[in-house]
Each structure stands twice: as C-alpha cells, then as structure tokens.
Amino acid sequence: METFGFRLHVPTLMIHGDEDPLFNMGHAVDLKNTIPYCELIIKKGMGHAIPDSLFSSLVKDISDFIAKTE
C-alpha cells in the first residue's frame, strides 16, 4: 500500500464511513497517511455504501474540496 500512495501527487479526497464493515477506520487512516495531499472525511453512521440521507452532505463535502483545490 505504501508505494501506491506515493504515486499520487494530486489533491485527494477520501470519504470513509465510521461503520464500514469491510474496511475499518485503521485502514482508512493508514491509506490516508500514504497519500500526500490527502484529506480524509469521516461520515458518522455511514457503512460501506452511501445512504440516501447523506447524499447532499457528500455533495457539499466534494464541492468544498474542489473549491479549495482550484
């Protein structure tokens, strides 16, 4: 995993659910730490799939990230 992250040299947004049954928080943090310029957003109550109730919140998170990196 370490070599993967070091190949990315662009602003990267990672969104992770705190209730993800497939990849725990440790995996998310480890991956984030291998990618330079990576921002990690933790979504409370989100699992591995994106629930409809978080859709507008995620759109805002992504839009805000894009605005910061332009």
VEXBAVEX-240674 format. One line per field, with one value per atom (N, C-alpha, C, O): residue number from 1; residue in one letter; atom name; x, z, y. Coordinates in nm, 4 decimals. Example, Ala and Ser with C-alpha at 12.3 -4.5 7.8 and 13.67 -1.06 7.14 Angstrom:
BEGIN
nr = c(1 / 1 / 1 / 1 / 2 / 2 / 2 / 2)
rest = c(a / a / a / a / s / s / s / s)
atom = c(N / CA / C / O / N / CA / C / O)
c1 = c(1.3190 / 1.2300 / 1.3200 / 1.4236 / 1.2850 / 1.3670 / 1.2900 / 1.3409)
c3 = c(0.7800 / 0.7800 / 0.7800 / 0.8465 / 0.7080 / 0.7140 / 0.7870 / 0.8039)
c2 = c(-0.5690 / -0.4500 / -0.3300 / -0.3319 / -0.2250 / -0.1060 / 0.0030 / 0.1138)
// end
This chain:
BEGIN
nr = c(1 / 1 / 1 / 1 / 2 / 2 / 2 / 2 / 3 / 3 / 3 / 3 / 4 / 4 / 4 / 4 / 5 / 5 / 5 / 5 / 6 / 6 / 6 / 6 / 7 / 7 / 7 / 7 / 8 / 8 / 8 / 8 / 9 / 9 / 9 / 9 / 10 / 10 / 10 / 10 / 11 / 11 / 11 / 11 / 12 / 12 / 12 / 12 / 13 / 13 / 13 / 13 / 14 / 14 / 14 / 14 / 15 / 15 / 15 / 15 / 16 / 16 / 16 / 16 / 17 / 17 / 17 / 17 / 18 / 18 / 18 / 18 / 19 / 19 / 19 / 19 / 20 / 20 / 20 / 20 / 21 / 21 / 21 / 21 / 22 / 22 / 22 / 22 / 23 / 23 / 23 / 23 / 24 / 24 / 24 / 24 / 25 / 25 / 25 / 25 / 26 / 26 / 26 / 26 / 27 / 27 / 27 / 27 / 28 / 28 / 28 / 28 / 29 / 29 / 29 / 29 / 30 / 30 / 30 / 30 / 31 / 31 / 31 / 31 / 32 / 32 / 32 / 32 / 33 / 33 / 33 / 33 / 34 / 34 / 34 / 34 / 35 / 35 / 35 / 35 / 36 / 36 / 36 / 36 / 37 / 37 / 37 / 37 / 38 / 38 / 38 / 38 / 39 / 39 / 39 / 39 / 40 / 40 / 40 / 40 / 41 / 41 / 41 / 41 / 42 / 42 / 42 / 42 / 43 / 43 / 43 / 43 / 44 / 44 / 44 / 44 / 45 / 45 / 45 / 45 / 46 / 46 / 46 / 46 / 47 / 47 / 47 / 47 / 48 / 48 / 48 / 48 / 49 / 49 / 49 / 49 / 50 / 50 / 50 / 50 / 51 / 51 / 51 / 51 / 52 / 52 / 52 / 52 / 53 / 53 / 53 / 53 / 54 / 54 / 54 / 54 / 55 / 55 / 55 / 55 / 56 / 56 / 56 / 56 / 57 / 57 / 57 / 57 / 58 / 58 / 58 / 58 / 59 / 59 / 59 / 59 / 60 / 60 / 60 / 60 / 61 / 61 / 61 / 61 / 62 / 62 / 62 / 62 / 63 / 63 / 63 / 63 / 64 / 64 / 64 / 64 / 65 / 65 / 65 / 65 / 66 / 66 / 66 / 66 / 67 / 67 / 67 / 67 / 68 / 68 / 68 / 68 / 69 / 69 / 69 / 69 / 70 / 70 / 70 / 70)
rest = c(m / m / m / m / e / e / e / e / t / t / t / t / f / f / f / f / g / g / g / g / f / f / f / f / r / r / r / r / l / l / l / l / h / h / h / h / v / v / v / v / p / p / p / p / t / t / t / t / l / l / l / l / m / m / m / m / i / i / i / i / h / h / h / h / g / g / g / g / d / d / d / d / e / e / e / e / d / d / d / d / p / p / p / p / l / l / l / l / f / f / f / f / n / n / n / n / m / m / m / m / g / g / g / g / h / h / h / h / a / a / a / a / v / v / v / v / d / d / d / d / l / l / l / l / k / k / k / k / n / n / n / n / t / t / t / t / i / i / i / i / p / p / p / p / y / y / y / y / c / c / c / c / e / e / e / e / l / l / l / l / i / i / i / i / i / i / i / i / k / k / k / k / k / k / k / k / g / g / g / g / m / m / m / m / g / g / g / g / h / h / h / h / a / a / a / a / i / i / i / i / p / p / p / p / d / d / d / d / s / s / s / s / l / l / l / l / f / f / f / f / s / s / s / s / s / s / s / s / l / l / l / l / v / v / v / v / k / k / k / k / d / d / d / d / i / i / i / i / s / s / s / s / d / d / d / d / f / f / f / f / i / i / i / i / a / a / a / a / k / k / k / k / t / t / t / t / e / e / e / e)
atom = c(N / CA / C / O / N / CA / C / O / N / CA / C / O / N / CA / C / O / N / CA / C / O / N / CA / C / O / N / CA / C / O / N / CA / C / O / N / CA / C / O / N / CA / C / O / N / CA / C / O / N / CA / C / O / N / CA / C / O / N / CA / C / O / N / CA / C / O / N / CA / C / O / N / CA / C / O / N / CA / C / O / N / CA / C / O / N / CA / C / O / N / CA / C / O / N / CA / C / O / N / CA / C / O / N / CA / C / O / N / CA / C / O / N / CA / C / O / N / CA / C / O / N / CA / C / O / N / CA / C / O / N / CA / C / O / N / CA / C / O / N / CA / C / O / N / CA / C / O / N / CA / C / O / N / CA / C / O / N / CA / C / O / N / CA / C / O / N / CA / C / O / N / CA / C / O / N / CA / C / O / N / CA / C / O / N / CA / C / O / N / CA / C / O / N / CA / C / O / N / CA / C / O / N / CA / C / O / N / CA / C / O / N / CA / C / O / N / CA / C / O / N / CA / C / O / N / CA / C / O / N / CA / C / O / N / CA / C / O / N / CA / C / O / N / CA / C / O / N / CA / C / O / N / CA / C / O / N / CA / C / O / N / CA / C / O / N / CA / C / O / N / CA / C / O / N / CA / C / O / N / CA / C / O / N / CA / C / O / N / CA / C / O / N / CA / C / O / N / CA / C / O / N / CA / C / O / N / CA / C / O / N / CA / C / O)
c1 = c(0.0834 / 0.0000 / 0.0878 / 0.0495 / 0.2008 / 0.2847 / 0.3258 / 0.3196 / 0.3672 / 0.4116 / 0.2962 / 0.3173 / 0.1757 / 0.0588 / 0.0386 / 0.0239 / 0.0375 / 0.0123 / 0.1162 / 0.0829 / 0.2386 / 0.3435 / 0.3410 / 0.4100 / 0.2642 / 0.2494 / 0.1464 / 0.1453 / 0.0610 / -0.0393 / 0.0179 / 0.0566 / 0.0228 / 0.0748 / -0.0229 / 0.0160 / -0.1493 / -0.2568 / -0.3452 / -0.3487 / -0.4159 / -0.5083 / -0.6084 / -0.6677 / -0.6254 / -0.7091 / -0.8069 / -0.7688 / -0.9318 / -1.0343 / -1.0764 / -1.1144 / -1.0692 / -1.1148 / -1.2289 / -1.2152 / -1.3406 / -1.4574 / -1.4794 / -1.4872 / -1.4892 / -1.4992 / -1.6094 / -1.6237 / -1.6861 / -1.7897 / -1.7346 / -1.6564 / -1.7751 / -1.7239 / -1.7848 / -1.7420 / -1.8839 / -1.9444 / -1.9209 / -1.9977 / -1.8161 / -1.7840 / -1.7451 / -1.6469 / -1.8209 / -1.7892 / -1.6754 / -1.6215 / -1.6388 / -1.5349 / -1.3961 / -1.2974 / -1.3882 / -1.2610 / -1.2747 / -1.3494 / -1.2027 / -1.2161 / -1.1435 / -1.0740 / -1.1607 / -1.1015 / -0.9492 / -0.8885 / -0.8888 / -0.7434 / -0.6970 / -0.5955 / -0.7710 / -0.7369 / -0.7468 / -0.6596 / -0.8528 / -0.8717 / -0.7578 / -0.7037 / -0.7222 / -0.6150 / -0.4812 / -0.4032 / -0.4545 / -0.3288 / -0.3183 / -0.2133 / -0.4262 / -0.4247 / -0.4070 / -0.3284 / -0.4797 / -0.4675 / -0.3237 / -0.2742 / -0.2573 / -0.1205 / -0.0182 / 0.0953 / -0.0555 / 0.0367 / 0.0192 / 0.1013 / -0.0864 / -0.1152 / -0.0869 / -0.1570 / 0.0157 / 0.0401 / -0.0806 / -0.1484 / -0.1068 / -0.2162 / -0.3537 / -0.4451 / -0.3685 / -0.4952 / -0.5738 / -0.5202 / -0.7012 / -0.7920 / -0.8886 / -0.9467 / -0.9055 / -0.9956 / -1.1158 / -1.1017 / -1.2340 / -1.3584 / -1.4251 / -1.4473 / -1.4567 / -1.5245 / -1.6730 / -1.7096 / -1.7576 / -1.9020 / -1.9599 / -1.9535 / -2.0163 / -2.0775 / -2.2026 / -2.2851 / -2.2133 / -2.3292 / -2.3254 / -2.4165 / -2.2221 / -2.2130 / -2.1341 / -2.0310 / -2.1832 / -2.1126 / -2.0299 / -1.9680 / -2.0290 / -1.9515 / -2.0278 / -1.9668 / -2.1584 / -2.2427 / -2.2834 / -2.2791 / -2.3228 / -2.3648 / -2.5169 / -2.5881 / -2.5674 / -2.7128 / -2.7678 / -2.6992 / -2.8896 / -2.9537 / -2.9523 / -2.9422 / -2.9623 / -2.9687 / -2.8400 / -2.8425 / -2.7287 / -2.6016 / -2.5641 / -2.4604 / -2.6466 / -2.6107 / -2.5805 / -2.4758 / -2.6704 / -2.6478 / -2.5257 / -2.4540 / -2.5015 / -2.3841 / -2.2555 / -2.1573 / -2.2566 / -2.1389 / -2.1147 / -2.0002 / -2.2226 / -2.2077 / -2.1414 / -2.0542 / -2.1817 / -2.1205 / -1.9733 / -1.8883 / -1.9435 / -1.8038 / -1.7169 / -1.6068 / -1.7663 / -1.6901 / -1.6766 / -1.5686 / -1.7833 / -1.7790 / -1.6819 / -1.6049 / -1.6857 / -1.5930 / -1.4480 / -1.3605 / -1.4235 / -1.2871 / -1.2397 / -1.1268 / -1.3240 / -1.2868 / -1.2578 / -1.1606 / -1.3414 / -1.3211 / -1.1868 / -1.1202 / -1.1474 / -1.0196 / -0.9001 / -0.7935 / -0.9166 / -0.8023 / -0.7895 / -0.6932 / -0.8862 / -0.8786 / -0.7810 / -0.7618)
c3 = c(0.0000 / 0.0000 / 0.0000 / -0.0586 / 0.0622 / 0.0741 / -0.0619 / -0.0831 / -0.1540 / -0.2839 / -0.3645 / -0.4439 / -0.3464 / -0.4165 / -0.3835 / -0.4740 / -0.2575 / -0.2147 / -0.2660 / -0.3017 / -0.2698 / -0.3112 / -0.4600 / -0.5052 / -0.5373 / -0.6792 / -0.7024 / -0.8093 / -0.6062 / -0.6191 / -0.5673 / -0.4509 / -0.6534 / -0.6128 / -0.6521 / -0.7005 / -0.6306 / -0.6574 / -0.5336 / -0.4564 / -0.5135 / -0.4001 / -0.4099 / -0.5151 / -0.2997 / -0.2970 / -0.1810 / -0.0689 / -0.2086 / -0.1045 / -0.0815 / -0.1750 / 0.0424 / 0.0792 / 0.1791 / 0.2812 / 0.1481 / 0.2364 / 0.2887 / 0.2119 / 0.4206 / 0.4830 / 0.5882 / 0.6639 / 0.5921 / 0.6929 / 0.8203 / 0.8154 / 0.9339 / 1.0611 / 1.0967 / 1.1928 / 1.0200 / 1.0437 / 0.9263 / 0.9060 / 0.8502 / 0.7350 / 0.7835 / 0.8564 / 0.7440 / 0.7900 / 0.7114 / 0.7546 / 0.5967 / 0.5143 / 0.5417 / 0.5410 / 0.5658 / 0.5913 / 0.7171 / 0.7191 / 0.8214 / 0.9476 / 0.9414 / 0.8445 / 1.0447 / 1.0489 / 1.0377 / 0.9794 / 1.0923 / 1.0823 / 0.9385 / 0.9023 / 0.8557 / 0.7136 / 0.6474 / 0.5695 / 0.6787 / 0.6195 / 0.6577 / 0.5728 / 0.7843 / 0.8323 / 0.7712 / 0.7299 / 0.7654 / 0.7052 / 0.5587 / 0.5153 / 0.4830 / 0.3423 / 0.3287 / 0.2462 / 0.4091 / 0.4059 / 0.4308 / 0.3666 / 0.5227 / 0.5580 / 0.4506 / 0.4562 / 0.3536 / 0.2451 / 0.1236 / 0.0319 / 0.1216 / 0.0055 / 0.0406 / 0.1229 / -0.0215 / 0.0032 / -0.0420 / -0.1380 / 0.0250 / -0.0101 / 0.0005 / -0.0743 / 0.0924 / 0.1090 / 0.2266 / 0.3354 / 0.2022 / 0.3085 / 0.3346 / 0.2409 / 0.4594 / 0.4995 / 0.5706 / 0.6688 / 0.5204 / 0.5854 / 0.6376 / 0.5628 / 0.7659 / 0.8289 / 0.8396 / 0.8942 / 0.7871 / 0.7934 / 0.9017 / 0.8928 / 1.0032 / 1.1129 / 1.0621 / 0.9901 / 1.1022 / 1.0676 / 0.9282 / 0.8915 / 0.8501 / 0.7155 / 0.7179 / 0.7844 / 0.6450 / 0.6295 / 0.5024 / 0.4708 / 0.4290 / 0.3051 / 0.1892 / 0.0930 / 0.1976 / 0.0948 / 0.1401 / 0.2589 / 0.0438 / 0.0750 / 0.0889 / -0.0083 / 0.2092 / 0.2257 / 0.1638 / 0.1605 / 0.1159 / 0.0551 / 0.1491 / 0.1037 / 0.2780 / 0.3751 / 0.3808 / 0.4282 / 0.3337 / 0.3360 / 0.2006 / 0.1879 / 0.1004 / -0.0350 / -0.0439 / -0.0961 / 0.0059 / -0.0063 / 0.0743 / 0.0323 / 0.1871 / 0.2684 / 0.1933 / 0.1987 / 0.1241 / 0.0481 / -0.0713 / -0.1044 / -0.1358 / -0.2481 / -0.1993 / -0.2672 / -0.0832 / -0.0262 / 0.0068 / -0.0234 / 0.0686 / 0.1017 / -0.0239 / -0.0245 / -0.1285 / -0.2534 / -0.3179 / -0.3650 / -0.3204 / -0.3779 / -0.3025 / -0.3635 / -0.1701 / -0.0881 / -0.1153 / -0.1243 / -0.1281 / -0.1563 / -0.2911 / -0.3031 / -0.3911 / -0.5249 / -0.5207 / -0.5802 / -0.4512 / -0.4422 / -0.3761 / -0.4161 / -0.2758 / -0.2068 / -0.2951 / -0.2787 / -0.3883 / -0.4664 / -0.6016 / -0.6744 / -0.6357 / -0.7669 / -0.7637 / -0.8647)
c2 = c(-0.1188 / 0.0000 / 0.1251 / 0.2263 / 0.1208 / 0.2392 / 0.2942 / 0.4153 / 0.2086 / 0.2579 / 0.3156 / 0.4073 / 0.2647 / 0.3185 / 0.4651 / 0.5474 / 0.4985 / 0.6350 / 0.7329 / 0.8459 / 0.6916 / 0.7833 / 0.8124 / 0.9039 / 0.7382 / 0.7682 / 0.8781 / 0.9392 / 0.9042 / 1.0090 / 1.1398 / 1.1502 / 1.2381 / 1.3685 / 1.4778 / 1.5841 / 1.4498 / 1.5450 / 1.5505 / 1.4547 / 1.6596 / 1.6644 / 1.5481 / 1.5242 / 1.4779 / 1.3582 / 1.3683 / 1.4021 / 1.3391 / 1.3369 / 1.1924 / 1.1220 / 1.1496 / 1.0163 / 1.0322 / 1.0996 / 0.9695 / 0.9735 / 0.8323 / 0.7365 / 0.8214 / 0.6890 / 0.6896 / 0.7856 / 0.5830 / 0.5683 / 0.5071 / 0.4122 / 0.5610 / 0.5076 / 0.3719 / 0.3080 / 0.3279 / 0.1964 / 0.1012 / 0.0071 / 0.1253 / 0.0410 / -0.0990 / -0.1133 / -0.2029 / -0.3375 / -0.4036 / -0.5055 / -0.3463 / -0.4074 / -0.3507 / -0.4243 / -0.2196 / -0.1538 / -0.0691 / 0.0288 / -0.1070 / -0.0339 / 0.1004 / 0.1306 / 0.1787 / 0.3129 / 0.3088 / 0.3987 / 0.2066 / 0.1934 / 0.1858 / 0.2454 / 0.1122 / 0.1042 / 0.2415 / 0.2802 / 0.3141 / 0.4468 / 0.5409 / 0.6118 / 0.5410 / 0.6283 / 0.5879 / 0.6737 / 0.4578 / 0.4103 / 0.4532 / 0.5004 / 0.4370 / 0.4756 / 0.6266 / 0.6733 / 0.7019 / 0.8480 / 0.8910 / 0.9837 / 0.8248 / 0.8608 / 0.8249 / 0.8723 / 0.7429 / 0.7081 / 0.7985 / 0.7950 / 0.8791 / 0.9632 / 1.1096 / 1.1685 / 1.1680 / 1.3104 / 1.3929 / 1.3562 / 1.5009 / 1.5925 / 1.5264 / 1.5610 / 1.4322 / 1.3605 / 1.4174 / 1.4382 / 1.4419 / 1.4839 / 1.3684 / 1.3136 / 1.3322 / 1.2245 / 1.2836 / 1.3565 / 1.2517 / 1.2912 / 1.1648 / 1.0696 / 1.1648 / 1.0522 / 1.0868 / 1.1908 / 0.9988 / 1.0192 / 0.9285 / 0.8059 / 0.9918 / 0.9160 / 0.8434 / 0.8996 / 0.7177 / 0.6375 / 0.5763 / 0.5022 / 0.6056 / 0.5505 / 0.4210 / 0.4108 / 0.3227 / 0.1968 / 0.2008 / 0.3025 / 0.0891 / 0.0830 / 0.1464 / 0.1933 / 0.1480 / 0.2095 / 0.3494 / 0.3815 / 0.4314 / 0.5679 / 0.5699 / 0.5446 / 0.6000 / 0.6067 / 0.7360 / 0.8383 / 0.7302 / 0.8466 / 0.9670 / 1.0810 / 0.9427 / 1.0524 / 1.1350 / 1.2486 / 1.0808 / 1.1535 / 1.2120 / 1.2771 / 1.1898 / 1.2317 / 1.3812 / 1.4197 / 1.4658 / 1.6103 / 1.6546 / 1.7454 / 1.5929 / 1.6238 / 1.5878 / 1.6618 / 1.4749 / 1.4334 / 1.5246 / 1.5553 / 1.5677 / 1.6609 / 1.7895 / 1.8437 / 1.8382 / 1.9588 / 1.9353 / 2.0192 / 1.8219 / 1.7899 / 1.7885 / 1.8436 / 1.7263 / 1.7163 / 1.8541 / 1.8900 / 1.9302 / 2.0651 / 2.1552 / 2.2294 / 2.1483 / 2.2266 / 2.1878 / 2.2739 / 2.0589 / 2.0108 / 2.0629 / 2.1105 / 2.0543 / 2.1019 / 2.2516 / 2.2980 / 2.3262 / 2.4720 / 2.5054 / 2.6009 / 2.4276 / 2.4513 / 2.4199 / 2.4793 / 2.3272 / 2.2810 / 2.3488 / 2.3248 / 2.4334 / 2.5008 / 2.6145 / 2.6822)
// end
